[in-house]
Every structure is written in structure tokens, then in C-alpha cells.
Amino acid sequence: MQESALLLGQGHVYAQSSQLLKRLCGVDLSGKQIENLCHYYGQAIEDKCIDKEVVEKVESLHYAMVDGSYILSREDGWRETKVGRVFKASDNFSISDKRVIIKESNYVAYVGEHTDFIEKMTPLLNCLTCLVFIADGAPWIWRWITDNYPNAIQILDFYHAFEKICQWATIIFKDKEELDTWCQQAKELLLNDEIKEVIIQIQNIDCQGDRLEKKNALLTYLDNNLHRMTYKTFSDKGYLIGSGAIESAQRTVVQQRLKLSGQRWTLNGAQQVLNLRTKNLSNQWDEVIQLVRMAA
């Protein structure tokens, strides 16, 4: 009964979970009781280390992605929730020109500072010897990767980089046709390993004041990420160049449960539900069952 209540509670609002539990199992538990169970076992996941066999080094290529979004908390208003996703390259399947599925992934989610998030993410990565990281330009991500995984391939998410360039271009080119033409040319250059040409074009555009400040900030961003922006080279080797998988993970892990209309979470409550959700979505629900049975 507790296992069913937890599975429902991590996926649905507690009142709805109560209704579903009664319909499916004939068990009458209130939404508050299911909430208490989720808090208890979500915290148990946080506190208790379940014994596992030592995992041998894995040679197959894996992708690791990190991104953040926000949930509304009762204590501090909007708080960032960081999500990590790790998956085997061979589990990534294109089923059409516009649709890709990933057979299996491991997820981590944390409400709080990136240092604590890294502690949760690290166990997923330490057994992997062939890693490709795809992320946006957040400096802490690249510092962490460079310091701890120096042999990993680093790729700046193409769509994030292109969007950043186009956002700057909108303040420079007021004519829409001129803007669209310039952005399309920049995109083609990016996809042909010609980021330095894009930089030269930006440098040659004369601007003053606030526009100049934004131009310099963009040039710094591009210069810091030059080695992560050889998109043609990456694509030719068969690597992904976009982080759509982690954006999808944000919706699946966080938004579908924690960003519903009217929801305001305690920080602990949000983390406890996220702990349950990541176990379920990572196909590790047996660890939750183990905790329940140990407490019986």
C-alpha cells in the first residue's frame, strides 16, 4: 500500500493521488497521509545510503547535461532547481526528422546551490570514462567539468549560443529583413566551425553606450567558449550539439509535478518529492521499495 501511495504521490497532487489509490486499490488514504509518506521516504532517500556493488568503469560513450529552472517556494519565493541527466549515446534514437527518444536515463535534481548539486551528480559520472558534456554558458558548470573530468568533451549548447548571438543582434539591426539575414549567416558560420568569423563580424559593428557593453559581454562569452563551439567537427563525429534532452528533463522531472497551478512548496518538501521522482524516472524505484520494506 505504501509503495503504491508513494508512486502516485510523486506523480500527482496529493488529493488526486488519494482518489486514484482508492479507485485502483480500494485503499482509503487521505492526501495528507500520502504527503507525509512522500516526505518521509523522500527524506530517507536523502539520508540513507543504500548499499550497492562497486560499479566497474564503463567505456561506452555517455552524455551528461545540466540545466536549471525555478519553482515557487514558501520560504524564499522562486528558487532554482538544478537537474542533471546522464544517458548512454546508444540509447539515443531518432524516430523521425523532428523526434528523438532516449531509451533510459539517470536523473538528479536539487533545490539549492550548485556545490550540493555536484555532490549528487558526481556518483553518476565517476564510473564513466568516455563523457560528452553539453550545457549552457554557466561558468560553474565548465569549471566543475574542467577540474574533475579533464578528458571529457565539452560542447556549448548550439541553440543557447545561437540564441545569445541573435538576442544581441536584435538591438543592433532594427530592420527585420536585415536582422534575419545576419542571423541566418551567423548560424551557417557556426555550423561550419567558423565561430571566429562570427566574432570578427561582431567586432566590426560600431556601437556605443549600452550596446557596446552588451557587445563586449557577448564577445567575452564567445571567446571563453571557442573550444566548445566547433559544431561541424562535433557533428561529423556523431555527437549531439544541443541540450534538448535536459530541457525535456526539466519539464518531466520538475514542471509536470512541482509547477502546477497554485503550488508553493517548502524547500524540504520539494526536494523530497524530487528524490522520489528521480528514482522513478531513472528506473531505480526498487531502491524506494527497499526502504519501505526495511521500515516495515
C-alpha positions as CSV (number, residue, x, y, z in Angstrom):
1,M,0.0,0.0,0.0
2,Q,2.8,2.4,0.9
3,E,4.6,1.6,-2.3
4,S,1.5,2.4,-4.4
5,A,0.9,5.6,-2.4
6,L,4.4,6.8,-2.9
7,L,4.3,6.1,-6.7
8,L,1.1,8.0,-7.0
9,G,2.3,10.9,-4.8
10,Q,5.5,11.5,-6.7
11,G,3.5,11.8,-9.9
12,H,0.2,13.5,-8.9
13,V,-1.0,16.2,-6.5
14,Y,-1.8,14.5,-3.2
15,A,-5.5,14.9,-3.3
16,Q,-5.7,13.3,-6.7
17,S,-3.3,10.5,-5.5
18,S,-5.8,9.8,-2.7
19,Q,-8.6,9.4,-5.2
20,L,-6.6,7.2,-7.6
21,L,-5.4,5.0,-4.7
22,K,-9.0,4.3,-3.7
23,R,-10.1,3.6,-7.2
24,L,-7.2,1.4,-8.1
25,C,-6.5,-0.4,-4.9
26,G,-9.6,0.2,-2.7
27,V,-7.3,1.8,-0.1
28,D,-8.6,4.9,1.7
29,L,-5.7,7.2,2.4
30,S,-6.1,11.0,2.7
31,G,-4.0,13.3,0.6
32,K,-2.3,14.5,3.8
33,Q,-1.3,10.9,4.7
34,I,0.2,10.4,1.2
35,E,2.0,13.7,1.5
36,N,3.5,12.6,4.8
37,L,4.7,9.3,3.3
38,C,6.3,11.2,0.4
39,H,8.1,13.5,2.8
40,Y,9.3,10.6,5.0
41,Y,10.6,8.4,2.3
42,G,11.9,11.3,0.1
43,Q,14.0,12.3,3.1
44,A,15.0,8.7,3.7
45,I,16.5,8.7,0.2
46,E,18.4,11.9,1.1
47,D,19.7,10.5,4.4
48,K,20.3,6.8,3.8
49,C,23.0,5.3,1.5
50,I,21.6,2.0,0.1
51,D,24.4,-0.5,-0.3
52,K,25.4,-1.1,-3.9
53,E,28.0,-3.2,-5.5
54,V,31.1,-1.3,-6.7
55,V,30.5,-0.4,-10.3
56,E,33.3,-1.1,-12.8
57,K,34.4,1.5,-15.2
58,V,32.1,1.9,-18.2
59,E,33.8,2.5,-21.5
60,S,30.8,3.3,-23.7
61,L,30.1,6.9,-24.7
62,H,27.7,8.8,-22.3
63,Y,26.2,12.2,-22.5
64,A,25.9,14.4,-19.3
65,M,23.7,17.5,-19.3
66,V,22.9,20.1,-16.6
67,D,20.3,22.8,-16.5
68,G,18.2,24.9,-14.1
69,S,14.7,26.1,-13.7
70,Y,12.6,27.7,-10.9
71,I,9.9,26.5,-8.5
72,L,7.9,28.7,-6.2
73,S,8.8,28.2,-2.6
74,R,7.1,29.3,0.6
75,E,10.3,30.4,2.3
76,D,12.2,32.3,-0.4
77,G,9.9,32.8,-3.4
78,W,11.3,31.5,-6.7
79,R,14.2,29.1,-6.1
80,E,16.4,27.4,-8.8
81,T,16.1,23.7,-9.2
82,K,19.1,22.1,-10.9
83,V,18.6,18.9,-12.9
84,G,21.2,16.6,-14.3
85,R,20.7,13.9,-16.9
86,V,23.1,11.2,-17.9
87,F,22.4,8.7,-20.7
88,K,24.3,6.3,-23.0
89,A,24.8,7.6,-26.5
90,S,23.5,4.3,-27.9
91,D,20.2,4.9,-26.0
92,N,19.5,8.0,-28.2
93,F,17.2,7.1,-31.1
94,S,15.9,9.3,-33.9
95,I,12.4,8.1,-34.8
96,S,11.7,10.9,-37.3
97,D,13.4,14.1,-38.6
98,K,11.9,16.0,-35.7
99,R,11.6,13.5,-32.9
100,V,14.2,11.8,-30.8
101,I,13.7,9.4,-27.9
102,I,16.2,8.4,-25.2
103,K,15.6,4.8,-24.0
104,E,17.0,5.2,-20.5
105,S,18.5,8.0,-18.4
106,N,19.7,8.6,-14.9
107,Y,18.4,11.9,-13.3
108,V,19.5,14.1,-10.4
109,A,17.6,17.1,-9.1
110,Y,18.4,19.5,-6.4
111,V,16.8,22.7,-5.0
112,G,19.8,24.9,-3.9
113,E,23.4,25.7,-4.5
114,H,25.4,24.1,-7.3
115,T,28.0,22.8,-4.8
116,D,25.4,20.5,-3.2
117,F,24.1,19.6,-6.6
118,I,27.5,18.5,-7.8
119,E,27.8,16.1,-4.8
120,K,24.6,14.4,-6.0
121,M,25.6,14.4,-9.7
122,T,29.2,13.0,-9.2
123,P,28.3,9.4,-8.4
124,L,26.6,9.1,-11.8
125,L,29.7,10.2,-13.6
126,N,32.7,8.7,-11.8
127,C,32.4,5.3,-13.4
128,L,32.2,6.7,-16.9
129,T,35.4,7.0,-18.9
130,C,34.0,8.5,-22.1
131,L,31.9,11.6,-21.5
132,V,30.4,14.3,-23.5
133,F,29.1,17.3,-21.5
134,I,26.6,19.6,-23.2
135,A,25.5,22.7,-21.2
136,D,24.9,26.4,-21.5
137,G,27.5,29.0,-20.6
138,A,27.2,28.9,-16.8
139,P,30.8,29.3,-15.6
140,W,30.4,27.0,-12.6
141,I,29.4,24.1,-14.9
142,W,32.5,24.4,-17.0
143,R,34.9,24.9,-14.0
144,W,33.5,21.8,-12.4
145,I,33.8,19.7,-15.6
146,T,37.3,21.0,-16.4
147,D,38.6,20.4,-12.9
148,N,37.1,16.9,-12.4
149,Y,36.7,15.5,-15.9
150,P,39.6,16.9,-18.0
151,N,39.3,14.3,-20.7
152,A,35.6,14.9,-21.3
153,I,34.4,16.5,-24.5
154,Q,32.8,19.9,-23.7
155,I,30.1,21.3,-26.0
156,L,28.3,24.6,-25.6
157,D,24.7,24.0,-26.4
158,F,24.4,25.3,-30.0
159,Y,20.8,26.6,-29.6
160,H,21.8,28.5,-26.5
161,A,24.8,30.1,-28.2
162,F,22.9,31.0,-31.3
163,E,20.0,32.5,-29.3
164,K,22.5,34.6,-27.3
165,I,24.0,35.9,-30.6
166,C,20.6,36.7,-32.1
167,Q,19.4,38.4,-28.9
168,W,22.3,40.8,-29.2
169,A,21.6,41.3,-32.9
170,T,18.1,42.4,-32.2
171,I,19.4,45.6,-30.5
172,I,21.7,46.3,-33.5
173,F,19.6,45.6,-36.5
174,K,16.2,47.3,-36.4
175,D,15.2,46.2,-39.9
176,K,13.7,42.7,-39.6
177,E,14.9,41.5,-43.0
178,E,18.4,42.7,-42.3
179,L,18.3,41.0,-38.8
180,D,17.0,37.7,-40.2
181,T,19.7,37.7,-42.9
182,W,22.5,38.5,-40.5
183,C,21.3,35.8,-38.0
184,Q,21.0,33.2,-40.8
185,Q,24.5,33.9,-41.9
186,A,25.8,33.7,-38.3
187,K,24.0,30.3,-38.0
188,E,25.6,28.9,-41.1
189,L,29.0,30.1,-39.9
190,L,28.6,28.5,-36.5
191,L,27.6,25.2,-38.1
192,N,30.7,25.3,-40.3
193,D,33.2,25.7,-37.5
194,E,33.6,29.4,-38.3
195,I,32.9,31.0,-34.9
196,K,36.0,33.2,-35.3
197,E,34.4,34.8,-38.4
198,V,31.2,35.5,-36.4
199,I,33.4,37.1,-33.7
200,I,35.1,39.3,-36.4
201,Q,31.8,40.4,-37.7
202,I,30.6,41.4,-34.3
203,Q,33.8,43.2,-33.6
204,N,33.4,45.2,-36.8
205,I,29.9,46.5,-35.9
206,D,30.3,50.0,-34.4
207,C,28.1,50.8,-31.4
208,Q,28.2,52.9,-28.2
209,G,27.0,53.0,-24.7
210,D,24.8,50.2,-23.5
211,R,25.0,48.5,-26.9
212,L,28.8,48.5,-26.6
213,E,28.6,46.9,-23.1
214,K,26.4,44.1,-24.4
215,K,28.7,43.7,-27.4
216,N,31.7,43.3,-25.2
217,A,29.9,40.9,-22.9
218,L,28.9,38.7,-25.9
219,L,32.5,38.7,-27.2
220,T,33.8,37.6,-23.8
221,Y,31.2,34.8,-23.7
222,L,32.2,33.6,-27.2
223,D,35.9,33.9,-26.6
224,N,35.6,31.9,-23.3
225,N,33.7,29.1,-25.2
226,L,35.6,28.9,-28.5
227,H,36.8,25.4,-28.0
228,R,33.3,24.3,-27.1
229,M,31.8,25.7,-30.4
230,T,33.3,23.6,-33.2
231,Y,29.9,22.3,-34.1
232,K,30.7,20.9,-37.5
233,T,33.6,18.9,-36.0
234,F,31.4,17.6,-33.2
235,S,28.6,16.7,-35.7
236,D,30.9,15.0,-38.0
237,K,32.0,12.8,-35.1
238,G,28.4,11.9,-34.4
239,Y,28.0,13.9,-31.2
240,L,24.9,15.8,-30.3
241,I,25.3,19.6,-30.2
242,G,22.1,20.6,-28.5
243,S,20.8,20.2,-24.9
244,G,17.2,19.5,-25.8
245,A,17.4,16.3,-23.7
246,I,18.0,18.3,-20.5
247,E,15.3,20.9,-21.3
248,S,12.9,18.0,-21.7
249,A,14.1,16.6,-18.4
250,Q,13.3,19.9,-16.7
251,R,9.7,19.5,-17.9
252,T,9.5,15.9,-17.0
253,V,11.3,15.9,-13.6
254,V,10.3,19.3,-12.2
255,Q,7.5,21.1,-14.1
256,Q,5.0,18.3,-14.5
257,R,4.8,17.8,-10.7
258,L,6.2,20.9,-9.0
259,K,5.0,23.8,-11.2
260,L,1.3,23.2,-11.3
261,S,-1.2,26.0,-10.9
262,G,-1.2,27.4,-7.4
263,Q,1.6,25.3,-6.0
264,R,4.0,26.7,-3.4
265,W,6.5,24.3,-1.9
266,T,8.6,24.1,1.2
267,L,12.2,23.6,0.2
268,N,12.4,20.3,2.0
269,G,9.1,19.1,0.6
270,A,10.1,19.9,-2.9
271,Q,13.4,18.1,-2.5
272,Q,11.7,15.1,-1.0
273,V,9.3,14.8,-3.9
274,L,12.2,15.3,-6.4
275,N,14.1,12.5,-4.8
276,L,11.2,10.1,-5.4
277,R,10.7,11.4,-8.9
278,T,14.3,11.0,-10.0
279,K,14.3,7.4,-8.6
280,N,11.2,6.6,-10.5
281,L,12.3,8.2,-13.8
282,S,15.8,6.6,-13.5
283,N,14.2,3.1,-13.2
284,Q,15.5,2.8,-9.7
285,W,12.2,2.5,-7.9
286,D,13.4,-0.8,-6.4
287,E,15.5,1.4,-4.0
288,V,12.3,3.1,-2.7
289,I,10.7,-0.3,-2.3
290,Q,13.8,-1.5,-0.3
291,L,13.4,1.5,2.0
292,V,9.7,0.8,2.6
293,R,10.3,-2.9,3.4
294,M,13.2,-2.1,5.7
295,A,10.9,0.2,7.7
296,A,8.1,-2.4,7.8
